[in-house]
Amino acid sequence: MTNRRQFLQGAGAALALGSGLVAKSALAALPEAPTMQLTNMQPPLEPDTGPWFNGVVTLNSWSLPWRMKNGWKEFHLVAEAVEREMAPGMVARLWGYNGQSPGPTIECVEGDKIRIFVTNRLPEHTTIHWHGIFLPAGMDGVGGLNQPQIPPGKTYAYEFELKQSGTFMYHPHADEMVQMAMGMMGSLVVHPKNPEEHKVDRDYCFLMAAYDIEPGTMTARINTMLDFNIWTWNSRVFPGIDHLLAGLDERIRVRMGNLTMTNHPIHIHGLKFEVACTDGGWVPEAARWPEVTVDIAIGQMRAVEFIADAPGDWAMHCHKSHHTMNPMGHDVPNMIGVDQRQVLKSLNKLLPGYMVMGERGMADMGEMVMPLPRNTLPMMTGEGQFGPIEMGGMFTVLKVREDLVAGDWNDPGWYDYPEGTVSYEVDLS
């Protein structure tokens, strides 16, 4: 995997400051605001200043660098319009931070004093709420209640000391219906002071978001309440979601946050896990129990941990079946068992090449190659070593390998199944 330093681009410091900010902070310049255009996950960020921590890997994303200034760890977020490839063949026009939606993961350490500059390049005002973080009320980010809104073109600073460790997120508390529907969110990870505490071998994170984007268009509808058609992890859908990698017997953590309008039962095949952390804090070991599915409600964070003790390729997905599909017609009637041959003859006179579907179920969709509206995706897609995977949306693969060494983030390809361990056809002749 390529080093992140080859891809970060500084956004420059020619940014407008909010009223009174310079006098209060006595700062000559803002920290750099790096951007990221790549859609593949970047390796863990290794701290070169401040306390040491074991970094996370964000699916299809990256962690935001910082600078140290007079004992404060300083970050710079830029709220702006972005374009996000959700999978090859579809790009969405969203709002986000530093070039992407979701924004970059912010990683800190318990006890850090942090200052986060937020520059607003949106056409309307915004704020940022630090979901789950205990901080002074004036830094909580609810526009009108805790602070003035951040006007377009202005920069505000949030500063507070981190008094807890765990799994959190950030998102606006300004015109939420629009700004969150357009993709404004990001992960916030606070590591323990002691890097040996809650230590794992690989630490992943992602956020769940839902969009309503009409096939053939690029911009999400902002007033949809429930009938979304794009179900994403870090604003990506299968087959565009990064695979999770694990060496055999490694301890793995996966941090997940839900900023959609419904719950998500996340199921991992092939192993059992425990919920180790919520956005309220770490769960004592005596209070945990084994699970294979965890239901994550709206606005919740959950971090699960497991021992990767079973080699193979294992599905990981939301267990709501329509959440593992890409854009689909919700009003399409059930045609199973309906003989459409006569109708097809008539239709082909008007529309040569027209194909009927659904009379045997929808599995044919996984194999069909048919014209699609521009900038959209097949409802069921993805190829595995045995054929069509027939998934979309909130689906990816956990790859557990005996020969994957610590620090190796290169995808090993499909699993080489030992002879005699794959389901086979029975000859009944």
N, C-alpha and C positions, 0 to 999 in steps of 0.2 A: 504494500500500500504506500502511496506517495505521501511524503511529508507535507503537513498542512502549510508550512512556511512558503511552499511554492505556489500556493493558491490564494493567500490572503492579499487583499488589495486595500490599501488605505484610502479612506474617503476624504482625507484632508481635514483641516481645522478651520476652514473659512465658513463658520457656522454662526448663526445669530444667537445671542445669549438672552435669557429671560431677564426681566427687570430686576435689578438688585443682586443678581447672582455673582457677578465679579466682585462687588464690594464685600459680600458675605464670605465668599470662598477665597478671595485674594489669589485668584488663579490667572496666570498669564495666557494659558491655552488649554483647550480641551484635550483629553486623551484621544488617540486615533480611533476611528470608527471603521474597523475592517469590514469587508463584505465577502460573501461567498456565493458563487454561482453554481458550483458543482452539486450534484444530487446524490452522491455516494457518501457513506459515513466516513468520517475522518478519524485517524487514530487518537487515542487518549491524549489530552493536553497534559504535558509534564510541566509543573510549575517551576519557573526559574527565579521567582521572587516570592516572598511570603512563606507561610507554613507549607510543608509537603503534604500532598494527598494523592490517593490512587484514583486517577481520573476515570470518568465515564465515557462510554461511546454512545453517541446519539444516532439512531437509525436515520440514514439519508441526510445527516446534518453534521454539526460541528460545535465546538465550545468557544466562547468569546474570550480572546486574550484581554489582559488588563495591564495597568501600570501601578507601581507603588509610588505614593506621594505623601511624604510626611506621616507615614504610618497608616495611611488610608489606601485600600485597594480600590482603584478607580476603573470603571467600565464605561463604555459609550454605546448606547443603543440609538438607532435612527429609525423612527417609524416612517414607513414609506410604501408606495405602491411597488409591487413586485410581480414577476412572472414566475410561476412554479410548474415544472414538468411533473405531472402526477404519475405518469408512466410513459414510455415511448409511444408517441402518437397523440398525446394530449397535453396541452399547456393551459394553465388557468391564470387569469389575471386576478390577483389577490392583493391584500395589504399585509405587511409583515414588518420585519426588522432586519436591517443590515443585509438586504438583498434577498432574503428568503422568508417563506412562511412554512412552518413556524420560525420564529427568530432563533438565534444561536442559544445553546444551553449556557447558563451562567453557573460557574462552579466556584464555591467559596469554602471556607473552613470555619467551623464554630469558633467564635471569639473574634473573627475578622471584623474590622471596621470598614464598611464598604460605602462607596459613593458611586451612584449610577447616574450618569448624565443621559437625558432623553431628549433628543432633537426631533421635532415634529415636522416632517416633510409631507404630511397628508393635507388634503384640501379642507379639513375641518379639525377642530380641537380634539385632544386626546389626553389620557393619563395612563399610568401603569399601577395596577394593584399587585402586591407581592403575596400571592395566595398561600396562606398557612404560616407566614412569617410573623413572629412576635416583634413588634416595633412600635415606636411612638405613633400616636394617632395621626399626626400631621404628615406622616410618610406612607400612610396606608393606600393612598391613590384613588379614593373615590371622589371624582370631580364634583365640586360644589359643597361637599360635606367635609372633606379633609384638606382640600387644597383648591386653588383656582385651576380651571382647565388650562392645559398647555396649548396656546394658540398656534396656528400654522406659522412656521418659520422661527419659532422660539425654542429655547433649550432650558429645561428645568433640571434640577439635581435632587436626587433622593439619597439620604445618607442615614445609616443606622448601624448598630453593632449586632452581629448575629449571636443569639443566645441559645440556639438549638441546632441540632444537625438533623438531616433527613431529606425527604423527597417533596419538592414543592413546584410551583409554576408561577408564571406571571402573565397578565392579560390586562386589557383596558377596563376601566370602570367609567367609560364615557361613551355615549351612543352605542351601548353594547350590542344591540340588535344588529347594527351595521358592522361594527368593527370586529366582533368575534365571528360573525357570519362570513367576513372577508378574510379570516385567517390570522388575526392578530393574537399571538400567544407564544409562549416559550417555556422550556423547562428550567428549573432552578434547583440545583443540588448543593446542599450544605454538608460537607464532609465532617466527620468527628475530629476533635483536636488530636486524638491519638490515631494515627493512620493504621494501627493494628486492630482498632476496634471496628467491628462490623466489616471486616475485610473479606473480600471475595476475589476470585481470580479474574472474572470478567463482569463488568457492570454496564448494563445497557439502559437506555431510557428513550421514551417516545410519548407523544401526546396524540389523542384521538380527536379528530375533527370531522364534521359532516358538512357537505356542500350540496347545493341544488343548482346544477349547471346543465342547462338544456343541451342535448347533443347538437353539435355544430356551432356552439357558442363558446365563449371563454370566461365570462364573468358570472359569478355566483348571484343567484337571487338572494335578496337580503331579508325578505319578509316571510320566508318559509318557516313553519313551526315544527312540522313532523315529517313531511313527505320529501325527505332528502334522497338523492340518487347517487351521491359519491361519498363513500365511507372510507376514511383515510387514517393511516398512521403517519404522523408527521407530514401531512398533506401529500402522501403517496398512496397508491393503490397497487395491489398485486396485478401484474408481476414486477412492479417497480419498487417494491419494498425490499430493503436489504435483508439478507439472510442473517440469522444469529449464529455465531460460531462458538463451539465449546470443545475443549480437549476432554478426553475421557476422564471422569472422576473430578473434574474441576468444579468449584463452587461458583454458581452463576447467579447474578441478580438481574432482574428486569423491572425497571421502574416505569409505571404507566399512569397517565393522567387522562381524564375524560372531560373534554369541553364540548361535547355534543349535546343534543336535546333528549337523549335517552340513555339507558344503561347498556353495558356491554359485558356479557359473560365470556371472559377470555379463557380459552381452553388450550392446554399444551399436551400433545400426545406423547406417550412413551415413558413418562416419569411422573413423580409426584413433587409438589412444592409446598411451601408455607408462605403465608403473608408475613413478611418480616418488618414492614414499615408502612404507615399510612401518612397522610398529610398532617396528622396530629402527633406523629412521633414514632419511635421504634416500638415494636411489639415485643414484650419480654418472651424469652424462649418458652417458658412454662405456659404461656397463654396461646401458643400457636398449635395448629393441627394440620394434618396432611390434606391436601386438595389436589385436584387435577383441573379445576375450573374456578375462577374467581370472578364474581360479579362486581363491576366497577360502576357505581352510580354517577349521576351527573355532578360534576364539580369535585370528584374525588380523585385522589392519588393512591395508588397501591404499588408496593414493591414486593415482588415474590422472589424467593431464593430456593435453589434446588442443587442437588448433586447430579451432574451429567453422567450417570452411570450406565447408560444404554447407548451404544454406538448405533448410528443410523441417521436417516433424514426423517425428521418428525414435524408434522404440521403444527402450526400455532395460529390461532384464528379466533375471531368472535364467533360465538355459537348461535347467533341469530342469522339464519341462512340468507336473508336478503342483504345482510351486511358483508357477505363474501361474494358479492356480485358487483359488477360495474354498471353504468347507466342502463336501466331497464324500463320497459313500459309497464307501469303498475296496472294499467287498465286493460291489458291484453287478456282476452277470455281464455279459459281452460279448454283446449282443443283435443285433449287426450281421448282417443277412440273415435274421433270424427273422421270419416272418409272424405278427404278433400280433393279426390282425383278429378271429379267432374268440374268442380269450381276452378281447379288449376288449369284445365283445358281452356275454359273461357277467359281466365285472367291472362294466360299466355298469348292470346290473340291481341290483347291490349298492351300487355307488358311482357314482351319476350324475355325469357330468362327468369321470370318471377319464381321464387321458391316458397312453398308453404312450409310451415313449421309447427311443432307442438303436438301433432297427433300421436306421437310416441313418447312424449315428454320433451324436455329441453336439452337433453344431453348432446343432440346433434349440433347445438350451438357451439360446443367446444371444438368441433372439427370443421365446421363450415368456414369457408373464406368468402365473404360477401362484401360488396361495397358498403362503406359506412359513411355517415355524415363526416365532414371534415372536423378535425379536432375532437374526436371522441374515441371510445374504446369498446371492444367487444364485451358483451355482458358476461360471458364465461370465457376464460382464456388461460394462458400459461402452458408450457410444455415441460414434462418431466421425462425421465429416461424410458418410461413405459408408455408414453402417449400424453394426450391432453389432460391437464390437471383440473380443468373446468372450474376455476375459481376466479375471484376478483376481490376488490375492496380490501377488507381487513384480514388478510391472509399472508403468511410468510412461512419460512422453513427454518427450523432449528437443526443445525448440522453438528452432530457429535462425532468426533474422530479420535482414534487412538493415537495418531501420529501428528496431531495439531499441538504445537509447542506453545508455551506461554509467550505472549507478545506477537504471535502470528495472527494477522487479521485478513489474510488472503483467503478468498473463497476456495475451498478444496474441490469443488465440483460435486457431482452426484455420488452417492454412497455406492461402494462396491460390495454388493450383497454376497455373503458367503454361500457357497453352493448348498442348495437344499433349504434355503430360508425364505424363499419367495413363494407366495401363493401360486398355485398352478391349476391348469385345466384338468378335469377328470374325464377320461375316455369312457363313455357309457355305451359304446357300440358293441 
